[in-house]
Amino acid sequence: MSCLQVILAIIFPPLAVIDRGCGSMLIVFLLTLCGWVPGVIAALIILNKNTNSK
């Protein structure tokens, strides 16, 4: 998780998770529409996940 992605997650959460796939971006977008805080939390959780672990 880079510093730029964290800043994007705070300012505009769907843009921060655009590289994680369409599903993640859609979930974060819908949560952002419900409220800014749920979108930010979801984006930070998705960004914090390790993509190498299965």
PDB file of N, H, CA, C and O in Angstrom:
ATOM      1  N   MET A   1       0.850  -1.158   0.000  1.00  0.00           N
ATOM      2  CA  MET A   1       0.000   0.000   0.000  1.00  0.00           C
ATOM      3  C   MET A   1       0.903   1.231   0.000  1.00  0.00           C
ATOM      4  O   MET A   1       1.673   1.453   0.935  1.00  0.00           O
ATOM      5  N   SER A   2       0.798   2.007  -1.040  1.00  0.00           N
ATOM      6  H   SER A   2       0.172   1.826  -1.799  1.00  0.00           H
ATOM      7  CA  SER A   2       1.645   3.191  -1.150  1.00  0.00           C
ATOM      8  C   SER A   2       0.966   4.403  -0.516  1.00  0.00           C
ATOM      9  O   SER A   2      -0.235   4.397  -0.248  1.00  0.00           O
ATOM     10  N   CYS A   3       1.745   5.411  -0.291  1.00  0.00           N
ATOM     11  H   CYS A   3       2.721   5.417  -0.508  1.00  0.00           H
ATOM     12  CA  CYS A   3       1.241   6.641   0.307  1.00  0.00           C
ATOM     13  C   CYS A   3       0.218   7.317  -0.619  1.00  0.00           C
ATOM     14  O   CYS A   3      -0.770   7.882  -0.149  1.00  0.00           O
ATOM     15  N   LEU A   4       0.456   7.256  -1.908  1.00  0.00           N
ATOM     16  H   LEU A   4       1.258   6.797  -2.290  1.00  0.00           H
ATOM     17  CA  LEU A   4      -0.469   7.843  -2.877  1.00  0.00           C
ATOM     18  C   LEU A   4      -1.825   7.141  -2.828  1.00  0.00           C
ATOM     19  O   LEU A   4      -2.865   7.797  -2.900  1.00  0.00           O
ATOM     20  N   GLN A   5      -1.821   5.815  -2.704  1.00  0.00           N
ATOM     21  H   GLN A   5      -0.977   5.282  -2.645  1.00  0.00           H
ATOM     22  CA  GLN A   5      -3.076   5.082  -2.635  1.00  0.00           C
ATOM     23  C   GLN A   5      -3.848   5.416  -1.362  1.00  0.00           C
ATOM     24  O   GLN A   5      -5.076   5.482  -1.389  1.00  0.00           O
ATOM     25  N   VAL A   6      -3.157   5.625  -0.263  1.00  0.00           N
ATOM     26  H   VAL A   6      -2.158   5.572  -0.242  1.00  0.00           H
ATOM     27  CA  VAL A   6      -3.823   6.001   0.984  1.00  0.00           C
ATOM     28  C   VAL A   6      -4.465   7.377   0.846  1.00  0.00           C
ATOM     29  O   VAL A   6      -5.595   7.584   1.289  1.00  0.00           O
ATOM     30  N   ILE A   7      -3.759   8.301   0.243  1.00  0.00           N
ATOM     31  H   ILE A   7      -2.842   8.132  -0.116  1.00  0.00           H
ATOM     32  CA  ILE A   7      -4.307   9.643   0.034  1.00  0.00           C
ATOM     33  C   ILE A   7      -5.519   9.582  -0.890  1.00  0.00           C
ATOM     34  O   ILE A   7      -6.525  10.247  -0.642  1.00  0.00           O
ATOM     35  N   LEU A   8      -5.425   8.783  -1.959  1.00  0.00           N
ATOM     36  H   LEU A   8      -4.608   8.243  -2.160  1.00  0.00           H
ATOM     37  CA  LEU A   8      -6.568   8.623  -2.862  1.00  0.00           C
ATOM     38  C   LEU A   8      -7.740   7.954  -2.154  1.00  0.00           C
ATOM     39  O   LEU A   8      -8.894   8.293  -2.416  1.00  0.00           O
ATOM     40  N   ALA A   9      -7.458   7.005  -1.261  1.00  0.00           N
ATOM     41  H   ALA A   9      -6.521   6.729  -1.049  1.00  0.00           H
ATOM     42  CA  ALA A   9      -8.526   6.330  -0.529  1.00  0.00           C
ATOM     43  C   ALA A   9      -9.269   7.307   0.380  1.00  0.00           C
ATOM     44  O   ALA A   9     -10.465   7.142   0.623  1.00  0.00           O
ATOM     45  N   ILE A  10      -8.584   8.296   0.870  1.00  0.00           N
ATOM     46  H   ILE A  10      -7.612   8.430   0.673  1.00  0.00           H
ATOM     47  CA  ILE A  10      -9.233   9.278   1.731  1.00  0.00           C
ATOM     48  C   ILE A  10     -10.005  10.301   0.907  1.00  0.00           C
ATOM     49  O   ILE A  10     -11.106  10.698   1.287  1.00  0.00           O
ATOM     50  N   ILE A  11      -9.440  10.728  -0.214  1.00  0.00           N
ATOM     51  H   ILE A  11      -8.546  10.404  -0.522  1.00  0.00           H
ATOM     52  CA  ILE A  11     -10.078  11.758  -1.033  1.00  0.00           C
ATOM     53  C   ILE A  11     -11.193  11.176  -1.907  1.00  0.00           C
ATOM     54  O   ILE A  11     -12.316  11.680  -1.885  1.00  0.00           O
ATOM     55  N   PHE A  12     -10.902  10.136  -2.664  1.00  0.00           N
ATOM     56  H   PHE A  12      -9.990   9.727  -2.682  1.00  0.00           H
ATOM     57  CA  PHE A  12     -11.878   9.515  -3.567  1.00  0.00           C
ATOM     58  C   PHE A  12     -11.642   8.005  -3.567  1.00  0.00           C
ATOM     59  O   PHE A  12     -10.867   7.507  -4.384  1.00  0.00           O
ATOM     60  N   PRO A  13     -12.288   7.277  -2.676  1.00  0.00           N
ATOM     61  CA  PRO A  13     -12.015   5.854  -2.466  1.00  0.00           C
ATOM     62  C   PRO A  13     -12.074   4.950  -3.709  1.00  0.00           C
ATOM     63  O   PRO A  13     -11.207   4.087  -3.845  1.00  0.00           O
ATOM     64  N   PRO A  14     -13.046   5.099  -4.622  1.00  0.00           N
ATOM     65  CA  PRO A  14     -13.069   4.185  -5.774  1.00  0.00           C
ATOM     66  C   PRO A  14     -11.825   4.298  -6.667  1.00  0.00           C
ATOM     67  O   PRO A  14     -11.402   3.310  -7.267  1.00  0.00           O
ATOM     68  N   LEU A  15     -11.258   5.463  -6.753  1.00  0.00           N
ATOM     69  H   LEU A  15     -11.602   6.266  -6.266  1.00  0.00           H
ATOM     70  CA  LEU A  15     -10.070   5.653  -7.575  1.00  0.00           C
ATOM     71  C   LEU A  15      -8.860   4.938  -6.987  1.00  0.00           C
ATOM     72  O   LEU A  15      -7.966   4.525  -7.726  1.00  0.00           O
ATOM     73  N   ALA A  16      -8.823   4.789  -5.681  1.00  0.00           N
ATOM     74  H   ALA A  16      -9.549   5.124  -5.081  1.00  0.00           H
ATOM     75  CA  ALA A  16      -7.686   4.140  -5.028  1.00  0.00           C
ATOM     76  C   ALA A  16      -7.650   2.643  -5.292  1.00  0.00           C
ATOM     77  O   ALA A  16      -6.569   2.054  -5.307  1.00  0.00           O
ATOM     78  N   VAL A  17      -8.806   2.010  -5.502  1.00  0.00           N
ATOM     79  H   VAL A  17      -9.684   2.489  -5.490  1.00  0.00           H
ATOM     80  CA  VAL A  17      -8.857   0.555  -5.673  1.00  0.00           C
ATOM     81  C   VAL A  17      -9.117   0.154  -7.129  1.00  0.00           C
ATOM     82  O   VAL A  17      -9.529  -0.975  -7.394  1.00  0.00           O
ATOM     83  N   ILE A  18      -8.884   1.050  -8.052  1.00  0.00           N
ATOM     84  H   ILE A  18      -8.549   1.967  -7.837  1.00  0.00           H
ATOM     85  CA  ILE A  18      -9.178   0.762  -9.459  1.00  0.00           C
ATOM     86  C   ILE A  18      -8.309  -0.375 -10.005  1.00  0.00           C
ATOM     87  O   ILE A  18      -8.725  -1.081 -10.924  1.00  0.00           O
ATOM     88  N   ASP A  19      -7.115  -0.556  -9.451  1.00  0.00           N
ATOM     89  H   ASP A  19      -6.778   0.018  -8.705  1.00  0.00           H
ATOM     90  CA  ASP A  19      -6.235  -1.617  -9.931  1.00  0.00           C
ATOM     91  C   ASP A  19      -6.545  -2.970  -9.295  1.00  0.00           C
ATOM     92  O   ASP A  19      -5.919  -3.967  -9.654  1.00  0.00           O
ATOM     93  N   ARG A  20      -7.485  -3.029  -8.371  1.00  0.00           N
ATOM     94  H   ARG A  20      -7.994  -2.219  -8.079  1.00  0.00           H
ATOM     95  CA  ARG A  20      -7.859  -4.287  -7.694  1.00  0.00           C
ATOM     96  C   ARG A  20      -8.997  -5.013  -8.395  1.00  0.00           C
ATOM     97  O   ARG A  20      -9.379  -6.104  -7.972  1.00  0.00           O
ATOM     98  N   GLY A  21      -9.538  -4.442  -9.440  1.00  0.00           N
ATOM     99  H   GLY A  21      -9.227  -3.556  -9.784  1.00  0.00           H
ATOM    100  CA  GLY A  21     -10.583  -5.107 -10.198  1.00  0.00           C
ATOM    101  C   GLY A  21     -11.896  -4.359 -10.142  1.00  0.00           C
ATOM    102  O   GLY A  21     -12.099  -3.467  -9.319  1.00  0.00           O
ATOM    103  N   CYS A  22     -12.779  -4.750 -11.039  1.00  0.00           N
ATOM    104  H   CYS A  22     -12.614  -5.475 -11.708  1.00  0.00           H
ATOM    105  CA  CYS A  22     -14.065  -4.078 -11.181  1.00  0.00           C
ATOM    106  C   CYS A  22     -14.962  -4.317  -9.969  1.00  0.00           C
ATOM    107  O   CYS A  22     -15.682  -3.412  -9.546  1.00  0.00           O
ATOM    108  N   GLY A  23     -14.927  -5.521  -9.410  1.00  0.00           N
ATOM    109  H   GLY A  23     -14.343  -6.256  -9.753  1.00  0.00           H
ATOM    110  CA  GLY A  23     -15.779  -5.838  -8.271  1.00  0.00           C
ATOM    111  C   GLY A  23     -15.441  -5.005  -7.055  1.00  0.00           C
ATOM    112  O   GLY A  23     -16.332  -4.474  -6.392  1.00  0.00           O
ATOM    113  N   SER A  24     -14.169  -4.888  -6.762  1.00  0.00           N
ATOM    114  H   SER A  24     -13.445  -5.319  -7.300  1.00  0.00           H
ATOM    115  CA  SER A  24     -13.742  -4.085  -5.617  1.00  0.00           C
ATOM    116  C   SER A  24     -14.097  -2.618  -5.817  1.00  0.00           C
ATOM    117  O   SER A  24     -14.543  -1.945  -4.888  1.00  0.00           O
ATOM    118  N   MET A  25     -13.898  -2.138  -7.017  1.00  0.00           N
ATOM    119  H   MET A  25     -13.536  -2.685  -7.772  1.00  0.00           H
ATOM    120  CA  MET A  25     -14.203  -0.748  -7.294  1.00  0.00           C
ATOM    121  C   MET A  25     -15.707  -0.491  -7.173  1.00  0.00           C
ATOM    122  O   MET A  25     -16.118   0.554  -6.667  1.00  0.00           O
ATOM    123  N   LEU A  26     -16.521  -1.427  -7.629  1.00  0.00           N
ATOM    124  H   LEU A  26     -16.188  -2.276  -8.039  1.00  0.00           H
ATOM    125  CA  LEU A  26     -17.968  -1.267  -7.552  1.00  0.00           C
ATOM    126  C   LEU A  26     -18.444  -1.268  -6.102  1.00  0.00           C
ATOM    127  O   LEU A  26     -19.288  -0.455  -5.725  1.00  0.00           O
ATOM    128  N   ILE A  27     -17.910  -2.174  -5.293  1.00  0.00           N
ATOM    129  H   ILE A  27     -17.225  -2.835  -5.599  1.00  0.00           H
ATOM    130  CA  ILE A  27     -18.284  -2.229  -3.872  1.00  0.00           C
ATOM    131  C   ILE A  27     -17.913  -0.929  -3.168  1.00  0.00           C
ATOM    132  O   ILE A  27     -18.716  -0.362  -2.428  1.00  0.00           O
ATOM    133  N   VAL A  28     -16.700  -0.468  -3.405  1.00  0.00           N
ATOM    134  H   VAL A  28     -16.048  -0.929  -4.007  1.00  0.00           H
ATOM    135  CA  VAL A  28     -16.252   0.779  -2.754  1.00  0.00           C
ATOM    136  C   VAL A  28     -17.072   1.963  -3.255  1.00  0.00           C
ATOM    137  O   VAL A  28     -17.387   2.869  -2.483  1.00  0.00           O
ATOM    138  N   PHE A  29     -17.414   1.965  -4.521  1.00  0.00           N
ATOM    139  H   PHE A  29     -17.158   1.229  -5.148  1.00  0.00           H
ATOM    140  CA  PHE A  29     -18.227   3.058  -5.073  1.00  0.00           C
ATOM    141  C   PHE A  29     -19.607   3.093  -4.427  1.00  0.00           C
ATOM    142  O   PHE A  29     -20.096   4.161  -4.059  1.00  0.00           O
ATOM    143  N   LEU A  30     -20.237   1.920  -4.289  1.00  0.00           N
ATOM    144  H   LEU A  30     -19.839   1.052  -4.588  1.00  0.00           H
ATOM    145  CA  LEU A  30     -21.558   1.868  -3.670  1.00  0.00           C
ATOM    146  C   LEU A  30     -21.504   2.272  -2.194  1.00  0.00           C
ATOM    147  O   LEU A  30     -22.392   2.969  -1.703  1.00  0.00           O
ATOM    148  N   LEU A  31     -20.460   1.832  -1.494  1.00  0.00           N
ATOM    149  H   LEU A  31     -19.739   1.265  -1.893  1.00  0.00           H
ATOM    150  CA  LEU A  31     -20.320   2.240  -0.100  1.00  0.00           C
ATOM    151  C   LEU A  31     -20.040   3.733   0.025  1.00  0.00           C
ATOM    152  O   LEU A  31     -20.468   4.366   0.991  1.00  0.00           O
ATOM    153  N   THR A  32     -19.329   4.296  -0.940  1.00  0.00           N
ATOM    154  H   THR A  32     -18.982   3.782  -1.725  1.00  0.00           H
ATOM    155  CA  THR A  32     -19.073   5.735  -0.923  1.00  0.00           C
ATOM    156  C   THR A  32     -20.359   6.511  -1.171  1.00  0.00           C
ATOM    157  O   THR A  32     -20.554   7.591  -0.613  1.00  0.00           O
ATOM    158  N   LEU A  33     -21.235   5.964  -2.005  1.00  0.00           N
ATOM    159  H   LEU A  33     -21.077   5.086  -2.458  1.00  0.00           H
ATOM    160  CA  LEU A  33     -22.529   6.620  -2.220  1.00  0.00           C
ATOM    161  C   LEU A  33     -23.377   6.602  -0.955  1.00  0.00           C
ATOM    162  O   LEU A  33     -24.128   7.542  -0.695  1.00  0.00           O
ATOM    163  N   CYS A  34     -23.259   5.533  -0.168  1.00  0.00           N
ATOM    164  H   CYS A  34     -22.649   4.770  -0.379  1.00  0.00           H
ATOM    165  CA  CYS A  34     -23.997   5.446   1.105  1.00  0.00           C
ATOM    166  C   CYS A  34     -23.440   6.404   2.139  1.00  0.00           C
ATOM    167  O   CYS A  34     -24.163   6.873   3.019  1.00  0.00           O
ATOM    168  N   GLY A  35     -22.192   6.683   2.033  1.00  0.00           N
ATOM    169  H   GLY A  35     -21.605   6.302   1.319  1.00  0.00           H
ATOM    170  CA  GLY A  35     -21.545   7.591   2.979  1.00  0.00           C
ATOM    171  C   GLY A  35     -20.052   7.564   2.741  1.00  0.00           C
ATOM    172  O   GLY A  35     -19.492   6.545   2.335  1.00  0.00           O
ATOM    173  N   TRP A  36     -19.422   8.673   2.993  1.00  0.00           N
ATOM    174  H   TRP A  36     -19.877   9.501   3.322  1.00  0.00           H
ATOM    175  CA  TRP A  36     -17.990   8.784   2.699  1.00  0.00           C
ATOM    176  C   TRP A  36     -17.160   7.860   3.567  1.00  0.00           C
ATOM    177  O   TRP A  36     -16.218   7.233   3.081  1.00  0.00           O
ATOM    178  N   VAL A  37     -17.494   7.766   4.846  1.00  0.00           N
ATOM    179  H   VAL A  37     -18.259   8.276   5.241  1.00  0.00           H
ATOM    180  CA  VAL A  37     -16.697   6.979   5.801  1.00  0.00           C
ATOM    181  C   VAL A  37     -16.700   5.481   5.455  1.00  0.00           C
ATOM    182  O   VAL A  37     -15.630   4.873   5.462  1.00  0.00           O
ATOM    183  N   PRO A  38     -17.850   4.857   5.152  1.00  0.00           N
ATOM    184  CA  PRO A  38     -17.803   3.439   4.773  1.00  0.00           C
ATOM    185  C   PRO A  38     -16.967   3.175   3.520  1.00  0.00           C
ATOM    186  O   PRO A  38     -16.307   2.140   3.423  1.00  0.00           O
ATOM    187  N   GLY A  39     -16.991   4.088   2.580  1.00  0.00           N
ATOM    188  H   GLY A  39     -17.527   4.928   2.659  1.00  0.00           H
ATOM    189  CA  GLY A  39     -16.184   3.939   1.377  1.00  0.00           C
ATOM    190  C   GLY A  39     -14.696   4.009   1.670  1.00  0.00           C
ATOM    191  O   GLY A  39     -13.914   3.241   1.111  1.00  0.00           O
ATOM    192  N   VAL A  40     -14.302   4.922   2.540  1.00  0.00           N
ATOM    193  H   VAL A  40     -14.937   5.547   2.994  1.00  0.00           H
ATOM    194  CA  VAL A  40     -12.895   5.061   2.914  1.00  0.00           C
ATOM    195  C   VAL A  40     -12.427   3.820   3.664  1.00  0.00           C
ATOM    196  O   VAL A  40     -11.338   3.308   3.400  1.00  0.00           O
ATOM    197  N   ILE A  41     -13.241   3.335   4.593  1.00  0.00           N
ATOM    198  H   ILE A  41     -14.125   3.750   4.807  1.00  0.00           H
ATOM    199  CA  ILE A  41     -12.864   2.148   5.361  1.00  0.00           C
ATOM    200  C   ILE A  41     -12.723   0.940   4.443  1.00  0.00           C
ATOM    201  O   ILE A  41     -11.757   0.185   4.563  1.00  0.00           O
ATOM    202  N   ALA A  42     -13.667   0.747   3.533  1.00  0.00           N
ATOM    203  H   ALA A  42     -14.451   1.360   3.436  1.00  0.00           H
ATOM    204  CA  ALA A  42     -13.598  -0.387   2.614  1.00  0.00           C
ATOM    205  C   ALA A  42     -12.378  -0.284   1.703  1.00  0.00           C
ATOM    206  O   ALA A  42     -11.712  -1.286   1.444  1.00  0.00           O
ATOM    207  N   ALA A  43     -12.086   0.901   1.222  1.00  0.00           N
ATOM    208  H   ALA A  43     -12.627   1.716   1.433  1.00  0.00           H
ATOM    209  CA  ALA A  43     -10.927   1.082   0.346  1.00  0.00           C
ATOM    210  C   ALA A  43      -9.632   0.780   1.097  1.00  0.00           C
ATOM    211  O   ALA A  43      -8.736   0.139   0.547  1.00  0.00           O
ATOM    212  N   LEU A  44      -9.523   1.226   2.330  1.00  0.00           N
ATOM    213  H   LEU A  44     -10.251   1.747   2.777  1.00  0.00           H
ATOM    214  CA  LEU A  44      -8.312   0.956   3.108  1.00  0.00           C
ATOM    215  C   LEU A  44      -8.177  -0.526   3.428  1.00  0.00           C
ATOM    216  O   LEU A  44      -7.064  -1.051   3.440  1.00  0.00           O
ATOM    217  N   ILE A  45      -9.280  -1.207   3.687  1.00  0.00           N
ATOM    218  H   ILE A  45     -10.184  -0.781   3.677  1.00  0.00           H
ATOM    219  CA  ILE A  45      -9.223  -2.651   3.938  1.00  0.00           C
ATOM    220  C   ILE A  45      -8.790  -3.389   2.684  1.00  0.00           C
ATOM    221  O   ILE A  45      -7.951  -4.287   2.758  1.00  0.00           O
ATOM    222  N   ILE A  46      -9.340  -3.031   1.543  1.00  0.00           N
ATOM    223  H   ILE A  46     -10.021  -2.301   1.483  1.00  0.00           H
ATOM    224  CA  ILE A  46      -8.974  -3.687   0.284  1.00  0.00           C
ATOM    225  C   ILE A  46      -7.511  -3.415  -0.056  1.00  0.00           C
ATOM    226  O   ILE A  46      -6.809  -4.316  -0.517  1.00  0.00           O
ATOM    227  N   LEU A  47      -7.049  -2.204   0.161  1.00  0.00           N
ATOM    228  H   LEU A  47      -7.619  -1.473   0.535  1.00  0.00           H
ATOM    229  CA  LEU A  47      -5.653  -1.875  -0.121  1.00  0.00           C
ATOM    230  C   LEU A  47      -4.702  -2.578   0.833  1.00  0.00           C
ATOM    231  O   LEU A  47      -3.560  -2.863   0.472  1.00  0.00           O
ATOM    232  N   ASN A  48      -5.162  -2.862   2.049  1.00  0.00           N
ATOM    233  H   ASN A  48      -6.089  -2.630   2.342  1.00  0.00           H
ATOM    234  CA  ASN A  48      -4.306  -3.481   3.044  1.00  0.00           C
ATOM    235  C   ASN A  48      -4.156  -4.986   2.848  1.00  0.00           C
ATOM    236  O   ASN A  48      -3.228  -5.589   3.388  1.00  0.00           O
ATOM    237  N   LYS A  49      -5.058  -5.599   2.082  1.00  0.00           N
ATOM    238  H   LYS A  49      -5.812  -5.109   1.644  1.00  0.00           H
ATOM    239  CA  LYS A  49      -4.977  -7.035   1.841  1.00  0.00           C
ATOM    240  C   LYS A  49      -3.724  -7.368   1.049  1.00  0.00           C
ATOM    241  O   LYS A  49      -3.341  -6.647   0.128  1.00  0.00           O
ATOM    242  N   ASN A  50      -3.095  -8.472   1.425  1.00  0.00           N
ATOM    243  H   ASN A  50      -3.406  -9.058   2.173  1.00  0.00           H
ATOM    244  CA  ASN A  50      -1.912  -8.944   0.710  1.00  0.00           C
ATOM    245  C   ASN A  50      -2.378  -9.712  -0.522  1.00  0.00           C
ATOM    246  O   ASN A  50      -3.103 -10.698  -0.388  1.00  0.00           O
ATOM    247  N   THR A  51      -1.986  -9.289  -1.700  1.00  0.00           N
ATOM    248  H   THR A  51      -1.398  -8.488  -1.808  1.00  0.00           H
ATOM    249  CA  THR A  51      -2.438  -9.930  -2.933  1.00  0.00           C
ATOM    250  C   THR A  51      -1.691 -11.232  -3.216  1.00  0.00           C
ATOM    251  O   THR A  51      -2.134 -12.008  -4.062  1.00  0.00           O
ATOM    252  N   ASN A  52      -0.579 -11.499  -2.541  1.00  0.00           N
ATOM    253  H   ASN A  52      -0.219 -10.869  -1.853  1.00  0.00           H
ATOM    254  CA  ASN A  52       0.201 -12.720  -2.789  1.00  0.00           C
ATOM    255  C   ASN A  52      -0.304 -13.903  -1.989  1.00  0.00           C
ATOM    256  O   ASN A  52      -0.002 -15.041  -2.349  1.00  0.00           O
ATOM    257  N   SER A  53      -1.055 -13.691  -0.926  1.00  0.00           N
ATOM    258  H   SER A  53      -1.300 -12.767  -0.634  1.00  0.00           H
ATOM    259  CA  SER A  53      -1.531 -14.808  -0.105  1.00  0.00           C
ATOM    260  C   SER A  53      -2.789 -15.403  -0.716  1.00  0.00           C
ATOM    261  O   SER A  53      -3.618 -14.698  -1.291  1.00  0.00           O
ATOM    262  N   LYS A  54      -2.913 -16.733  -0.576  1.00  0.00           N
ATOM    263  H   LYS A  54      -2.240 -17.306  -0.109  1.00  0.00           H
ATOM    264  CA  LYS A  54      -4.090 -17.432  -1.124  1.00  0.00           C
ATOM    265  C   LYS A  54      -4.764 -18.211  -0.045  1.00  0.00           C
ATOM    266  O   LYS A  54      -5.773 -18.869  -0.297  1.00  0.00           O
TER     267      LYS A  54
END
